[in-house]
Amino acid sequence: MKRCYLFLTAILLIVTACTKDEAPTDTSECVVRMKELYKAELKCTKKDAMEVNLYSGLYKNELVYFTMTMCPNCNTVPPSSGYTCGNKKVDFNNFGNVSDIKQVYNSCTKEFTE
């Protein structure tokens, strides 16, 4: 019985040590929090065909984070709001005014890109 517990403990340690979704050490704490905030929305149906990723951009001189659907064959609506690092919700009156848009997390590769 003691061996069984030791074996199960070893398997548990191996499985928990192999999570690919961990943030690299050079990723900001804010980006990691934003990924967690939007985790229910971040989805990958098919890479380069239908994915919802996390982006950052400047809106009225404020850095905001939001999700966008990347689907070349879909007629998608741009995001209507985002969040700052201080968890303040920012409504976009006109998404065309969001500048310097950068992907910060890819839901298909599960990698931070910032």
Secondary structure, DSSP 8 states (H G I E B T S, - for coil): -HHHHHHHHHHHHHHHHT-TT---TTS-HHHHHHHHHTTTT-EEEETTTEEEEEEEEEETTEEEEEEEEE-TTS-----SEEE-TT--EEE-S-GGG-EEEEEEEETTTTEE--
